[in-house]
């Protein structure tokens, strides 16, 4: 174990990829670091479950070649050589028909749109690759896409996908959100590929844990934060079930609604400009282990009202059999707010109704094709973005010299992902003094 060479005691709250990155880099600088996580696993949305001797992610993940900061972090952990890449494709379901959408030819054949609208959607994509991001935070995605694709194509093609992601809140989502996501996914000129880490994301968190322990970091799991505040002298103080404890500095990486709920009166008074009302979308994943493949596409969008899920993600198109066993892994995913009644729907109802809907698209799929199935939910996945969100983003420094933030709320306009969180963690660490 490496001993700390600094007298500064720093607590990192939350052990998702942002918290893990912050704890690692601070420990490498010789600080005495305590990493505090409310659940029983490291990794945030990268948490896992076990099945027949293998670990698999509760929520689907992949790497993109454009994820430079994340790949550099994996390299520093000795994991870069464990990343492998495979071709990836996207398709769109209209009713019970599936249309691939990966090439200009695919778009020209996209029957749900008339020919003129197909051309305009293509122009939108081409322009999106060269357009400046300037001013896009102040107009909505709906306005921007309607301008370039036309109202017809927006209503038929873009709007259903926006509603699938944000529900009735899609109307205020800034165009900058769409622009950054489109360019992240379409950044490769030689065809899309996606990557995965041999051994799964647990391999990443296990490697983190071993490295952090080697550096002397104290790892505390199952330590739910009850409050975060300042004492009368302005020293950060946190409270868990184990009681109150103070630190020289805090780095907060918790989901914003969780942090807002636990922030104390002194802390809020010390940061009067902070917007505590940023809301989040959640997600339900219905995970199916199938005995047969479903589709050749990694992602199949299902934005139609006839489907209770937004998309079908067949991660077995990306992963090696050594990482998943002799099975086909399919995530049916639905983004929705945690207060939506569907978020609390019983598991048996979700499994039944979602599988029935899936059979509409794949009528040859039988119940006996299911090896097993699981339901996973996460209440805080991504902020509900609004126009001018750059002005709402919390700062890296909440209380100068004392409390710092590296949350998913601040990742914008970078895509909310593990790569985006690594970027934000790096930005926050640069502000620590």
Order of alpha helices (4+ residues) and beta strands (2+ residues): beta-alpha-beta-beta-beta-alpha-beta-beta-beta-alpha-alpha-alpha-alpha-alpha-beta-alpha-beta-beta-beta-beta-beta-alpha-alpha-beta-beta-beta-alpha-beta-alpha-beta-alpha-beta-beta-alpha
